Amino acid sequence: WPLAVWFFCTGGILFGFGGLWAGPYLLQVYGLSKAYAGNILMMIAVGMIVGGPSLSYLSEKVFRGRKPILLISSSIVTAIWLLFVFLVDGLSPAFLYGLFFLLGIFASGIVAVGFTTAKELFPAQIAGTSTGMVNLFPFAGAALFQPLIGLVLDYSGGVGSMYSPEAYRISFVVFLLAAVVALISVLFMKETLSQ
């Protein structure tokens, strides 16, 4: 269950922010053009491309364990959300590129290690079933976080579909809390590399 909680929170963050609310945040808080915001958003995908194989390699060859890299990744995602909460409108566009890239690596690229962990937790005969079941949780997280962030934004004083930096700050606390829960869930995971 700790892995399911981790996937729920990490997937909820990734799909809730990257899949829906990051674009409006960049457009409304920073006043970026759609093209410029799109380029920053693309850094999540670039980070995922880099992160998947890199974090898998680090897990296998450097840390010789799944849990350490999941712990490091979840800690970095938590730190990123601390920055978003406390500097919601105070980040330079260049810094945003970097944060979105890191979010792609550590909230998206890390899922390769997460799925490997799911496979290793169960006997080989049910590896497909175990990874298939775990795959439900990121999407369940998205199904919760996307509308929840919208409700928090509306409650925080949006005008139509326009929201203030303060409204985004309040809504980003939800992502920060999810990141903390994901981090705590890693502490309860079993190491699976040797299995």
C-alpha positions in Angstrom: 0.0 0.0 0.0 2.8 2.5 0.5 3.7 2.2 -3.2 0.0 2.8 -4.1 -0.1 5.9 -1.9 3.1 7.1 -3.5 1.8 6.6 -7.0 -1.5 8.3 -6.2 0.2 11.4 -4.8 3.0 11.6 -7.4 0.6 10.9 -10.3 -1.9 13.4 -8.8 0.8 16.1 -8.7 2.1 15.3 -12.2 -1.2 15.2 -13.9 -3.0 17.7 -11.7 -0.3 20.3 -12.3 1.5 19.4 -15.5 -1.7 18.1 -17.1 -4.0 21.0 -16.3 -3.0 23.8 -14.0 0.6 24.6 -14.9 -0.4 26.3 -18.2 -3.0 28.7 -16.6 -0.5 29.4 -13.8 2.3 30.4 -16.2 -0.1 32.5 -18.3 -1.9 34.2 -15.5 0.8 34.7 -12.8 3.7 35.4 -15.1 1.9 36.8 -18.1 3.8 34.6 -20.5 2.7 34.0 -24.1 1.1 30.6 -24.8 4.2 29.7 -26.9 6.6 30.6 -24.0 4.5 28.8 -21.4 4.3 25.8 -23.8 8.1 25.7 -23.9 8.4 25.7 -20.2 5.7 23.0 -19.9 7.7 20.9 -22.4 10.5 20.7 -19.9 8.4 18.2 -17.9 8.5 15.9 -20.9 12.2 16.5 -21.5 12.8 15.7 -17.8 10.8 12.5 -18.1 12.9 11.4 -21.1 16.1 12.1 -19.1 14.8 10.9 -15.8 13.4 7.5 -16.7 16.7 5.9 -17.8 18.9 8.0 -15.5 17.0 7.2 -12.3 16.7 3.5 -13.3 20.4 3.4 -13.8 21.1 5.1 -10.5 18.7 2.8 -8.7 20.3 -0.3 -10.1 24.0 0.5 -10.3 24.8 3.4 -7.9 22.3 3.1 -5.0 21.7 -0.6 -5.4 18.2 -0.1 -4.2 14.8 1.2 -5.2 14.0 2.9 -2.0 16.9 5.4 -1.9 16.2 6.8 -5.3 12.4 7.0 -4.5 13.3 8.8 -1.3 15.6 11.3 -3.0 13.1 11.9 -5.8 10.2 12.5 -3.4 12.4 14.8 -1.3 13.3 16.9 -4.4 9.6 17.0 -5.5 8.7 18.2 -2.0 11.4 20.9 -2.2 10.1 22.0 -5.6 6.6 22.5 -4.1 8.0 24.5 -1.2 9.5 26.8 -3.8 6.2 27.0 -5.7 4.3 27.8 -2.6 6.6 30.4 -1.1 7.8 32.0 -4.4 4.6 31.5 -6.4 5.1 34.7 -8.4 8.8 35.4 -7.7 10.6 32.9 -10.0 12.4 34.0 -13.1 11.4 32.3 -16.4 14.8 30.7 -16.6 14.4 29.3 -13.1 10.9 28.0 -14.1 12.5 26.1 -17.0 14.8 24.4 -14.5 12.0 23.6 -12.0 9.8 22.1 -14.6 12.7 20.0 -15.9 13.4 18.8 -12.4 9.7 18.1 -11.9 9.8 16.0 -15.1 12.7 14.0 -13.8 11.7 13.4 -10.2 7.8 13.3 -10.5 7.6 11.7 -13.9 10.8 9.9 -14.8 10.9 8.2 -11.4 7.8 6.2 -12.3 10.1 3.8 -14.1 11.6 2.9 -10.8 8.1 2.8 -9.2 6.8 0.3 -11.7 9.9 -1.8 -11.3 9.3 -1.8 -7.5 5.7 -2.9 -8.1 6.9 -5.8 -10.2 9.4 -6.8 -7.7 7.0 -6.7 -4.7 5.1 -9.7 -6.1 5.8 -13.1 -7.6 6.8 -13.1 -11.3 3.6 -15.0 -12.2 1.5 -11.9 -11.3 3.9 -9.2 -12.3 1.5 -8.0 -15.0 -1.4 -7.8 -12.6 0.6 -6.0 -9.9 1.9 -3.3 -12.3 -1.6 -3.0 -13.9 -3.2 -2.5 -10.5 -0.5 0.1 -9.4 -1.1 1.9 -12.7 -4.6 2.8 -11.6 -3.3 5.0 -8.8 -1.7 7.9 -10.7 -4.8 8.3 -12.7 -7.0 8.2 -9.6 -4.7 10.9 -8.2 -5.3 12.9 -11.3 -9.0 12.4 -11.1 -8.9 13.9 -7.6 -6.3 16.6 -7.9 -7.4 18.3 -11.1 -10.9 19.2 -9.9 -9.7 19.7 -6.3 -7.2 22.4 -7.4 -10.0 24.1 -9.4 -12.2 24.1 -6.4 -9.4 25.6 -4.2 -8.7 28.2 -6.8 -12.4 29.2 -7.1 -12.7 29.3 -3.3 -9.6 31.5 -3.1 -11.2 34.2 -5.1 -10.9 33.7 -8.8 -12.7 36.0 -11.2 -14.2 33.9 -13.9 -11.3 31.7 -14.9 -8.6 34.2 -13.8 -6.8 33.6 -10.5 -4.4 35.7 -8.5 -0.9 34.6 -7.4 -2.3 34.2 -3.9 -5.0 31.8 -5.2 -2.3 29.7 -6.9 -0.2 29.8 -3.7 -3.1 28.4 -1.7 -3.9 25.8 -4.2 -0.2 24.7 -4.4 -0.3 23.9 -0.7 -2.5 20.9 -1.8 0.4 19.7 -4.1 2.9 20.3 -1.3 0.9 18.2 1.1 0.6 15.5 -1.5 4.4 15.6 -2.0 4.9 15.3 1.8 2.5 12.3 1.9 4.4 10.7 -1.0 7.7 11.2 0.8 6.3 9.7 4.0 4.9 6.7 2.1 8.4 5.9 0.8 9.6 5.5 4.4 7.2 2.6 4.8 8.2 0.8 1.5 10.2 -2.4 1.5 13.4 -2.5 -0.5 12.8 -4.8 -3.5 16.0 -4.8 -5.6 17.3 -8.0 -4.1 14.0 -9.9 -4.6 
